[in-house]
């Protein structure tokens, strides 16, 4: 029965799309790549600036930048003798769209928690004896 469900899932979702989403999350799962993306979210950076800030060797930074560039997360421009990297928004928009249903799920649960905590913070009125 489980196999039938998996087969049905591949009929509903395009296999190429599933592979693409998997590869995006594989790329983002690597901690050094996330650190690089975090730096680039602050501002454009050269490889040398990233090396210093992340305390990583140049070959390691370059390797991760290549993966990020090939997957479309970053782009580089040449300024003199250095390459300056910046984020590209499109892959992040795709990830954001994929996360939207989960965000709605958690938002509803967090709203309920907030209401519960607000009720707990309200002072209790003493009960009258009748």
HUPE-V494000 format. One record per run of one state. SS is the DSSP state (H for helix, E for strand, - for the rest). FROM is the first residue (numbers start at 1). LEN is the number of residues. Records with the same first field share a line. If there is no record, write none. Layout:
# HUPE-V494000
SS: FROM-LEN / FROM-LEN
This chain:
# HUPE-V494000
-: 1-1 / 13-2 / 30-1 / 43-2 / 55-3 / 71-3 / 80-2 / 88-1 / 122-9
H: 2-11 / 15-15 / 31-12 / 47-8 / 58-13 / 89-33
E: 45-2 / 74-6 / 82-6
